[in-house]
Amino acid sequence: MTNVPTSDVLRQRLARLDSEGRLRSARQVESLPNARCRIDGRELVNFGANDYLNLAHDSRVCDAFAGVANRQVGSTASSLIVGRSKYHAQLEDALARFEQCEAALLFPTGFAANLGTIQALAGRQDALFCDRDNHASLIDAARGTKAHIHVYEHQHRDCLSRELRRQRSEFEQVFLVTDGVFSMDGCIAPLDELCALAEQQSAAVIVDEAHGTGVLGEYGRGASEVTGVESRTLVRVGTLSKALGGLGGFAVGSRDTIEWLRNTARPQFFSTALPPAMCAAMLESLRIVQDEPERRIILRNLNRHARDTARSFNLDVLGNGPAPIIPIVIPEESDVVHVSNQLQEQGWFVPAIRPPTVPPGTCRLRMSVSVAHSEDEIKALLEAIVGLVPRPSQGT
């Protein structure tokens, strides 16, 4: 070991990231209505945001926020002290009704909701079976527990079944933890089969509905609604920052489960509560989600159009999920970054996703579709991608 100053170690690590093409830099972006953004003074069609229902700039949502924000900014304390206003209480009640659960609990972010929920439920005598493709918040949440962690692949459910049967007797509680929608490929988890396995082995299922809430199902309750397992899960976690266009996370479940989380989920009761104005805005977003189901229908049709068109252009599209996430595989990091940069020059923003977010050799452009996009815009973007994607060299 050498006595190298921390500043030098960090500098060396940054240089290594740079040499590997993995050094990210901060940029300033102005988010605009109707799936647009402005970067470096140029207006772009935005396929990088998760504002699936185009609610982040909706005047009704903004007015609900402003109506409370002009009287109070911060909530001043955690929810268990003096931070839980009437707007927090109303939003928790509205979320519970929307999700058809007994109770709901707000968190400062979706990441915090996953962290707090899993770490409050799983202890030293328990086991967590965690999907390999889960979001980083679920993975970090599992790693932060003292529970035994087992990683499975949802494509190989027979292996999961064998391991669950073999090891169940060793643990007090067993939890199957999964995304409802896998955020990097847009596919839905096999929740019906996971719930069946859990029921056979006296285990419990925890689902993160971040990319499903407001978007999937007849009523917008996510992958759990689509697969018919809403009553079979222990906890469903959601976010207010994607389809609802705001900020915050939540967990829903039985009254006992939520009261346990309220009293033991550290990211919830050791964090200042969400601003009351954000809760007021999210109440309005939730009302729109329920009153305007046509948004989901439009989004579903646009997603189908995007996938069908991409495949007709012979682009390598992952999966065939109903979520409005279209991953176009461009395996090499340098290639996917180049294509993303060239698209930006042409007026499109489509992020390049690369390691460590996805495994090496599976880099991709990740198109997030919004109801504010048109079929013509989607087709024009895909035509632009076709013109930029490197073609394999022909052997002789």
C-alpha positions in Angstrom: 0.0 0.0 0.0 1.2 3.6 -0.7 0.4 6.8 1.0 -1.2 8.4 -2.1 -3.4 11.4 -1.3 -7.1 10.8 -1.9 -7.2 13.7 -4.4 -4.6 12.0 -6.5 -6.5 8.6 -6.3 -9.7 10.3 -7.5 -7.8 12.0 -10.3 -6.4 8.7 -11.5 -9.8 7.0 -11.3 -11.4 9.8 -13.4 -8.6 9.5 -15.9 -9.3 5.8 -16.2 -13.0 6.4 -16.7 -12.1 8.9 -19.4 -9.8 6.5 -21.2 -12.5 3.9 -21.2 -15.0 6.3 -22.6 -17.2 6.2 -19.5 -16.6 9.6 -18.1 -19.9 11.5 -17.9 -20.1 15.2 -17.6 -22.9 17.4 -16.3 -24.9 19.4 -18.8 -27.6 22.0 -18.4 -30.9 21.1 -20.0 -34.0 23.2 -20.2 -37.1 20.9 -20.2 -39.8 22.2 -22.5 -43.4 21.2 -23.0 -44.6 18.5 -25.5 -41.5 16.3 -25.5 -39.0 19.0 -26.3 -35.8 20.2 -24.5 -33.1 22.8 -25.1 -29.5 21.9 -24.9 -26.6 24.3 -25.6 -29.2 26.7 -27.1 -30.7 24.2 -29.5 -34.2 22.9 -29.3 -34.4 19.1 -29.6 -37.2 16.5 -29.8 -36.8 14.8 -26.5 -36.8 11.0 -26.5 -34.8 10.8 -23.2 -37.4 11.8 -20.6 -39.7 9.6 -18.6 -42.6 12.0 -18.9 -44.7 9.4 -20.6 -48.1 11.1 -20.2 -46.8 14.7 -20.8 -47.8 15.9 -17.4 -44.6 17.6 -16.2 -45.6 20.8 -17.9 -49.4 20.4 -17.8 -50.9 23.7 -16.8 -53.3 22.1 -14.4 -50.5 20.3 -12.5 -48.4 23.5 -12.5 -51.3 25.6 -11.2 -51.9 23.1 -8.4 -48.2 23.3 -7.4 -48.1 27.1 -7.6 -51.3 27.4 -5.5 -49.5 25.9 -2.5 -45.9 27.0 -3.3 -46.8 30.7 -3.0 -47.5 30.0 0.7 -44.9 27.5 1.6 -41.8 26.0 0.1 -40.2 23.3 2.2 -42.1 20.9 4.6 -39.5 21.8 7.3 -39.2 18.3 8.9 -39.7 14.6 8.5 -43.3 13.3 8.2 -43.2 11.9 11.7 -42.3 15.2 13.2 -44.2 18.1 11.7 -43.6 17.6 7.9 -46.8 15.7 7.0 -49.3 18.3 5.8 -52.9 17.8 4.7 -51.6 17.5 1.2 -49.3 14.6 2.1 -52.2 12.9 3.9 -54.6 13.5 0.9 -52.0 12.1 -1.5 -51.4 9.0 0.5 -55.1 8.4 0.7 -55.5 9.0 -3.0 -52.6 6.6 -3.9 -54.1 3.9 -1.7 -57.5 4.2 -3.4 -55.9 4.4 -6.9 -53.8 1.2 -6.2 -56.7 -0.5 -4.5 -54.7 -1.1 -1.3 -55.4 -0.4 2.3 -52.7 2.2 2.8 -49.8 4.1 1.1 -46.7 5.8 2.4 -44.8 8.7 0.7 -41.0 8.8 0.3 -38.7 11.6 -0.9 -37.8 9.7 -4.1 -38.5 6.4 -5.8 -34.9 5.3 -4.9 -35.6 6.1 -1.3 -38.9 4.1 -1.4 -37.1 1.0 -2.7 -34.2 1.4 -0.2 -36.5 2.0 2.8 -39.0 -0.7 1.9 -36.6 -3.6 1.4 -34.3 -2.7 4.3 -37.2 -2.3 6.7 -38.6 -5.7 5.8 -35.6 -8.0 5.3 -33.4 -9.0 8.2 -30.5 -11.3 9.1 -32.6 -14.4 9.2 -34.2 -13.7 5.8 -33.4 -14.1 2.1 -33.9 -11.8 -0.9 -34.2 -13.3 -4.4 -33.4 -10.4 -6.6 -33.7 -10.3 -10.4 -30.4 -9.6 -12.2 -32.0 -6.9 -14.3 -33.4 -5.0 -11.4 -32.9 -1.2 -11.1 -29.9 0.0 -9.1 -32.1 1.1 -6.3 -33.4 -2.4 -5.7 -29.9 -3.9 -5.9 -28.4 -1.3 -3.5 -31.4 -1.8 -1.2 -30.7 -5.6 -1.1 -27.0 -5.1 -0.5 -27.7 -2.8 2.4 -29.6 -5.5 4.3 -28.1 -8.3 6.4 -30.3 -10.8 4.5 -28.9 -13.5 2.3 -29.0 -12.4 -1.3 -29.6 -14.6 -4.3 -29.6 -13.3 -7.8 -31.8 -14.9 -10.4 -32.6 -14.3 -14.1 -36.3 -14.0 -15.0 -35.6 -15.8 -18.2 -34.6 -18.9 -16.2 -37.5 -19.3 -13.8 -36.9 -23.0 -13.5 -33.6 -22.3 -11.8 -35.3 -19.8 -9.4 -37.9 -22.4 -8.6 -35.3 -25.1 -7.8 -33.2 -22.7 -5.6 -36.3 -21.4 -3.8 -37.4 -25.0 -3.0 -34.0 -26.0 -1.9 -33.3 -23.1 0.4 -36.6 -22.0 1.7 -36.4 -23.9 5.0 -33.1 -22.1 5.9 -34.8 -18.7 6.3 -37.5 -17.1 8.4 -38.8 -14.9 5.5 -38.1 -15.0 1.8 -38.8 -12.1 -0.6 -38.9 -12.1 -4.4 -37.9 -8.7 -5.5 -38.4 -7.5 -9.1 -39.0 -4.5 -11.3 -42.5 -4.6 -12.8 -41.1 -3.1 -16.0 -37.4 -3.6 -16.7 -36.2 0.0 -17.4 -33.5 -0.8 -20.0 -35.6 -3.1 -22.2 -39.3 -2.2 -21.6 -40.3 -5.8 -20.8 -42.7 -6.8 -18.1 -41.6 -9.2 -15.3 -43.4 -12.6 -15.2 -45.2 -11.5 -12.1 -47.9 -14.2 -12.3 -45.3 -17.0 -12.2 -43.3 -15.2 -9.5 -46.4 -14.9 -7.3 -47.2 -18.6 -7.9 -43.7 -19.6 -6.8 -44.0 -17.3 -3.8 -47.3 -18.8 -2.7 -46.0 -22.3 -3.0 -43.0 -21.5 -0.8 -44.6 -19.1 1.7 -42.6 -16.2 0.3 -43.6 -12.7 -0.5 -43.3 -10.6 -3.7 -42.1 -6.9 -3.8 -42.6 -5.1 -7.1 -41.1 -1.8 -8.2 -43.7 -0.3 -10.6 -41.6 2.8 -11.4 -42.1 2.6 -15.2 -45.6 1.1 -15.0 -47.5 3.4 -12.7 -49.9 5.6 -14.7 -48.9 3.9 -18.0 -49.8 0.2 -18.0 -53.1 -1.5 -17.5 -56.7 -0.3 -18.1 -56.5 1.8 -15.0 -52.8 2.6 -15.0 -51.8 0.5 -12.0 -48.8 -0.9 -13.8 -47.4 -4.4 -14.6 -49.2 -5.8 -11.5 -52.5 -4.9 -13.0 -51.6 -6.2 -16.5 -50.6 -9.6 -15.0 -53.5 -9.7 -12.6 -51.4 -10.0 -9.4 -52.3 -6.9 -7.5 -53.8 -8.7 -4.6 -50.9 -11.3 -4.5 -48.0 -8.9 -3.8 -46.8 -7.8 -0.3 -45.7 -4.3 -1.4 -45.8 -2.3 -4.6 -43.4 0.6 -4.9 -44.0 3.4 -7.3 -42.6 6.8 -8.3 -44.2 10.2 -8.9 -41.3 11.3 -11.1 -42.1 9.5 -14.3 -45.6 9.2 -15.7 -47.0 11.6 -13.1 -44.4 14.2 -14.0 -43.3 15.2 -10.4 -41.0 14.0 -7.7 -41.2 11.4 -4.9 -41.9 7.8 -4.3 -44.4 5.7 -2.5 -45.2 2.2 -1.2 -48.6 0.6 -1.1 -49.8 -2.5 0.7 -51.8 -3.6 3.7 -52.3 -1.3 6.6 -50.0 -3.3 8.9 -47.3 -3.4 6.2 -47.4 0.4 5.6 -47.5 1.2 9.3 -44.4 -1.0 9.8 -42.7 1.0 7.0 -43.8 4.3 8.4 -42.0 3.4 11.7 -39.0 1.6 10.4 -38.1 2.7 6.9 -35.1 5.0 7.6 -35.1 7.0 4.3 -38.7 8.0 5.1 -38.5 9.1 8.7 -35.0 10.4 8.6 -35.7 12.6 5.5 -37.5 15.9 5.3 -40.9 15.2 3.8 -41.8 16.2 0.2 -42.8 19.9 -0.3 -46.5 20.3 0.2 -46.8 21.9 -3.2 -45.4 18.8 -4.8 -48.0 16.7 -3.1 -50.8 19.1 -4.3 -49.4 18.8 -7.9 -49.3 15.0 -7.7 -52.9 14.9 -6.5 -53.8 16.7 -9.8 -51.6 14.4 -11.9 -53.2 11.4 -10.3 -56.7 12.8 -11.0 -55.7 13.3 -14.7 -54.3 9.7 -14.9 -57.7 8.4 -13.7 -59.9 10.8 -15.7 -58.1 10.7 -19.0 -57.4 7.0 -19.8 -57.1 8.0 -23.5 -53.6 9.0 -22.7 -52.6 5.4 -22.0 -54.3 4.3 -25.2 -52.4 6.8 -27.3 -49.2 5.8 -25.6 -49.8 2.1 -26.2 -50.4 2.8 -29.9 -47.3 4.9 -30.2 -45.2 2.3 -28.5 -46.5 -0.4 -30.9 -45.8 1.9 -33.9 -42.3 2.6 -32.8 -41.4 -1.1 -32.3 -43.0 -2.2 -35.6 -41.3 0.6 -37.5 -37.9 -0.1 -35.9 -38.1 -3.8 -36.8 -39.3 -3.0 -40.4 -36.0 -1.0 -40.7 -34.1 -4.0 -39.4 -32.9 -2.3 -36.3 -32.0 -4.5 -33.4 -34.8 -3.9 -30.9 -34.9 -5.6 -27.6 -38.0 -7.3 -26.3 -41.6 -6.7 -27.3 -43.0 -5.1 -24.1 -46.0 -2.8 -23.8 -44.0 -0.2 -21.9 -43.0 2.9 -23.9 -39.3 2.1 -23.7 -37.7 1.2 -27.1 -34.1 -0.1 -26.7 -32.1 -0.2 -30.0 -29.0 -2.2 -29.5 -25.7 -0.8 -30.9 -23.2 -3.1 -29.1 -20.0 -1.0 -29.0 -19.7 1.9 -26.6 -17.9 4.2 -29.1 -20.6 3.5 -31.8 -23.6 4.1 -29.6 -22.1 7.4 -28.2 -21.3 8.5 -31.8 -24.8 7.8 -33.0 -26.4 9.6 -30.0 -24.2 12.6 -30.6 -25.0 12.7 -34.3 -28.7 12.5 -33.6 -28.4 15.5 -31.3 -26.8 17.4 -34.2 -29.8 16.5 -36.3 -32.3 17.7 -33.6 -33.0 14.6 -31.7 -32.2 13.7 -28.1 -31.8 9.9 -27.5 -29.5 8.9 -24.7 -26.8 6.3 -25.2 -26.9 3.6 -22.5 -23.7 1.8 -21.7 -21.8 0.1 -18.9 -22.2 0.0 -16.0 -25.9 0.6 -16.6 -26.0 -2.3 -19.0 -23.6 -5.3 -19.5 -20.7 -4.8 -21.9 -21.6 -5.6 -25.5 -25.3 -4.6 -25.0 -25.0 -0.8 -25.4 -28.2 0.7 -26.7 -30.1 3.8 -27.6 -33.0 4.1 -25.3 -36.1 5.8 -26.8 -38.6 6.9 -24.2 -42.0 7.5 -26.0 -44.4 10.2 -24.8 -48.0 10.9 -25.7 -46.6 14.2 -27.0 -44.7 12.5 -29.8 -46.3 11.9 -33.1 -46.0 8.8 -35.4 -44.3 11.0 -38.0 -41.7 12.1 -35.4 -41.0 8.5 -34.4 -40.6 7.4 -38.0 -38.3 10.3 -38.8 -36.1 9.5 -35.8 -35.9 5.9 -36.7 -34.9 6.7 -40.3 -32.2 9.0 -38.9 -30.9 6.1 -36.7 -30.9 3.7 -39.7 -28.6 6.2 -41.5 -26.2 6.3 -38.6 -26.0 2.8 -37.2 -22.7 1.1 -38.3 -23.2 -1.9 -40.6 -21.2 -5.1 -40.2 -18.4 -5.3 -42.7 -18.9 -7.9 -45.4 -16.4 -10.8 -45.3 -14.9 -12.1 -48.5 
